[in-house]
Amino acid sequence: MAVTTPIRTWCDLGLVLDVPELVAAGDWLLRWSIASTSELERAADRRADRRGVPVVREALQLLDRRSESPKESELRAIVRLGGLPVPDVNVDVFDPRGRFIARVDLLFAEYREVLEYQGDHHRTDRAQWRRDRTRESELESLGYHVTEVTDGDLADPNALVARLARLFRRAGWTGSPRALDGIRRRPHG
């Protein structure tokens, strides 16, 4: 039975996945040390069939081994593609006495903004929901604004980026977001 390597498969996925999805797959390869960024770059360079390579090249610029979930990776890719500030990934936040408060998905320290991807279990698991509310209150008591993002938000990247841009502007950001028309290849939800 013929099979491809994970690296080759990742490049092949450039034909069927959009950039945020390909970033999620690439982050997973990096996180679990299945591939390095340089190995993925070399595989893209060697690709005889150039179809899908533009998506692969764009995704390569956004990979981050610190990502801990596919949806978090997609969110980070949308933020970056949308021209918003660059976040720190999976950051531990402590109170002034050094007590651990939370590990946050995406932190924009300069703007005191935290983005948290919330899967459905954050809504359906009562104990998780309660922990999330306390955690959010703790973060906000330290001066952070917490924005929760769901899969529905990822399905409409332009609306998400516009909303996040308003939050960053409120905190002093002077940049301009980019339109993400056509970023999603197929309907999500």
Phi and psi in degrees as a GROMACS rama.xvg file:
@    title "Ramachandran Plot"
@    xaxis  label "Phi"
@    yaxis  label "Psi"
@TYPE xy
-82.5442  134.324  ALA-2
-135.199  162.228  VAL-3
-107.976  163.659  THR-4
-75.8458  160.476  THR-5
-57.4426  -35.6307  PRO-6
-67.0517  -46.6278  ILE-7
-62.5952  -42.1543  ARG-8
-60.5133  -41.6663  THR-9
-59.636  -44.7274  TRP-10
-62.8151  -41.4827  CYS-11
-61.0243  -32.8255  ASP-12
-65.8983  -16.6629  LEU-13
-60.1181  -16.9506  GLY-14
-81.6472  -22.7531  LEU-15
-124.19  -20.935  VAL-16
-99.6212  154.872  LEU-17
-85.1165  172.82  ASP-18
-58.4547  -49.7501  VAL-19
-59.2986  -38.3806  PRO-20
-67.0353  -39.3944  GLU-21
-67.914  -35.5437  LEU-22
-61.1998  -43.9471  VAL-23
-58.9935  -44.2018  ALA-24
-65.9484  -41.6402  ALA-25
-66.8807  -41.1646  GLY-26
-58.4567  -40.1834  ASP-27
-62.6056  -44.4656  TRP-28
-60.2182  -41.4931  LEU-29
-69.1593  -45.3992  LEU-30
-58.4771  -40.5836  ARG-31
-95.419  15.1156  TRP-32
54.1534  34.9507  SER-33
-82.4649  -28.6229  ILE-34
-150.725  160.296  ALA-35
-109.267  163.185  SER-36
-59.1262  -41.591  THR-37
-64.8864  -36.4448  SER-38
-64.8715  -40.4534  GLU-39
-66.2015  -40.1894  LEU-40
-63.2914  -44.2924  GLU-41
-62.7927  -39.7376  ARG-42
-63.741  -39.5922  ALA-43
-66.0128  -40.0015  ALA-44
-63.5545  -37.1548  ASP-45
-82.2217  -9.00881  ARG-46
-62.3217  114.189  ARG-47
-69.6786  -41.3949  ALA-48
-86.0575  107.754  ASP-49
-76.9599  -5.63365  ARG-50
-62.4097  138.92  ARG-51
84.8422  -14.2899  GLY-52
-64.2587  -37.8281  VAL-53
-58.3499  -39.8997  PRO-54
-66.5127  -43.0627  VAL-55
-60.5927  -46.5039  VAL-56
-61.0721  -42.195  ARG-57
-65.8913  -42.5624  GLU-58
-64.0815  -38.1068  ALA-59
-56.0449  -34.5  LEU-60
-71.7865  -12.5371  GLN-61
-113.514  -0.700456  LEU-62
-68.0987  147.045  LEU-63
-153.62  115.215  ASP-64
-65.9912  -15.1506  ARG-65
-76.9329  -12.3441  ARG-66
-63.1739  138.492  SER-67
-112.23  -1.94663  GLU-68
-153.884  150.428  SER-69
-59.5672  -41.4634  PRO-70
-70.1517  -33.76  LYS-71
-62.225  -40.1082  GLU-72
-63.6961  -43.9509  SER-73
-60.9779  -43.9555  GLU-74
-59.7195  -47.2166  LEU-75
-61.0381  -40.7048  ARG-76
-63.0615  -43.0552  ALA-77
-62.8675  -42.9716  ILE-78
-58.4816  -48.0492  VAL-79
-67.9892  -45.2403  ARG-80
-63.6703  -29.1518  LEU-81
-80.3149  2.21942  GLY-82
77.6543  16.1211  GLY-83
-83.0707  169.602  LEU-84
-56.2466  155.252  PRO-85
-83.7986  124.612  VAL-86
-88.1056  159.832  PRO-87
-85.8787  146.185  ASP-88
-108.624  129.903  VAL-89
49.0152  71.0326  ASN-90
-104.337  136.148  VAL-91
-83.075  131.22  ASP-92
-111.783  133.934  VAL-93
-122.689  153.406  PHE-94
-80.4015  174.364  ASP-95
-59.177  -22.8725  PRO-96
-88.7092  0.39339  ARG-97
91.3916  7.11386  GLY-98
-78.1701  129.653  ARG-99
-63.2572  131.209  PHE-100
-106.97  -49.9492  ILE-101
-167.129  156.241  ALA-102
-104.365  115.91  ARG-103
-101.309  146.487  VAL-104
-62.1841  -58.2438  ASP-105
-132.356  127.529  LEU-106
-120.498  129.755  LEU-107
-113.408  80.9835  PHE-108
-56.1938  -42.8985  ALA-109
-59.1905  -31.2267  GLU-110
-105.396  2.7407  TYR-111
55.4739  36.6372  ARG-112
-112.847  136.713  GLU-113
-121.499  131.432  VAL-114
-110.653  130.412  LEU-115
-124.93  122.938  GLU-116
-80.6026  129.798  TYR-117
-116.339  107.771  GLN-118
-72.0168  169.903  GLY-119
-60.3156  -28.9813  ASP-120
-64.3865  -21.5546  HIS-121
-69.0588  -18.8289  HIS-122
-98.6661  -38.7638  ARG-123
-88.8033  -22.0471  THR-124
-92.9059  109.762  ASP-125
-58.5377  -42.6697  ARG-126
-64.8794  -41.2552  ALA-127
-63.5814  -42.1623  GLN-128
-59.7719  -44.141  TRP-129
-64.6649  -44.2959  ARG-130
-59.7142  -41.5465  ARG-131
-62.1202  -40.9862  ASP-132
-64.9276  -43.5266  ARG-133
-64.6092  -44.811  THR-134
-59.5462  -45.5336  ARG-135
-62.0571  -42.6724  GLU-136
-62.8638  -41.2753  SER-137
-60.9904  -46.5988  GLU-138
-62.3189  -43.5077  LEU-139
-67.2758  -30.8441  GLU-140
-67.3141  -20.2482  SER-141
-91.8633  4.30613  LEU-142
95.7302  8.94547  GLY-143
-92.8105  146.367  TYR-144
-100.696  131.332  HIS-145
-109.344  125.613  VAL-146
-114.085  122.989  THR-147
-92.3064  136.93  GLU-148
-122.814  137.741  VAL-149
-117.957  175.04  THR-150
-59.5544  -33.5223  ASP-151
-61.4839  -36.555  GLY-152
-66.8777  -39.504  ASP-153
-66.1923  -25.3089  LEU-154
-72.5351  -19.8112  ALA-155
-125.738  74.7238  ASP-156
-58.8522  -35.6027  PRO-157
-64.0593  -43.1293  ASN-158
-65.0838  -40.9424  ALA-159
-63.1247  -48.0389  LEU-160
-63.3258  -40.9989  VAL-161
-61.9256  -43.3604  ALA-162
-64.6458  -44.8758  ARG-163
-65.6088  -37.2388  LEU-164
-60.3868  -40.0847  ALA-165
-62.3683  -40.7948  ARG-166
-63.8558  -44.1813  LEU-167
-66.5465  -38.6903  PHE-168
-62.0971  -39.7617  ARG-169
-59.1213  -29.3806  ARG-170
-96.0572  7.10599  ALA-171
108.39  -0.394642  GLY-172
-67.8675  137.769  TRP-173
-115.551  8.01043  THR-174
-75.1005  -179.688  GLY-175
-126.102  128.747  SER-176
-72.1461  157.795  PRO-177
-104.581  146.235  ARG-178
-69.8682  143.506  ALA-179
-116.571  37.4731  LEU-180
-60.1248  132.381  ASP-181
77.2268  9.75605  GLY-182
-68.3662  -31.603  ILE-183
-96.0362  126.036  ARG-184
-78.9348  -28.3901  ARG-185
-144.422  159.822  ARG-186
-61.5391  143.898  PRO-187
-117.375  161.635  HIS-188
